[in-house]
Each structure stands twice: as structure tokens, then as C-alpha cells.
Amino acid sequence: MRDNITLACQTCKQRNYTTTKNKKTVPHKLELKKYCPFCKTHTPHKETK
């Protein structure tokens, strides 16, 4: 039921993290504030394909 997703930085567009989510309980695109090693700061990361 849980699907693997990739999180990409909104500033530099690098794909930094992978995680899982339940598509039934969270139908929208997941957005988390995570640390980006390329930007060297905390930035919003959004779900990509």
C-alpha cells in the first residue's frame, strides 16, 4: 500500500531524499522542509515522479 517517492529540492532541483507514503491517506504531493547538501541550508523539498 505504501509507495516509494523521491523528494527534490525546490531551489536547486536536486533529488536528495527517498521516502514512502500512503497514497490513500495523503493523496496530494508531499512537501517537507529538509536539509539540502547542495544548497547547504534547509529548503522545501517536494515529491517528484
C-alpha positions, 0 to 999 in steps of 0.5 A: 500500500505504501509507495516509494517517492523521491523528494527534490529540492525546490531551489536547486532541483536536486533529488536528495531524499527517498521516502514512502507514503500512503497514497490513500491517506495523503493523496496530494504531493508531499512537501517537507522542509529538509536539509539540502547538501547542495544548497547547504541550508534547509529548503522545501523539498517536494515529491517528484515522479 
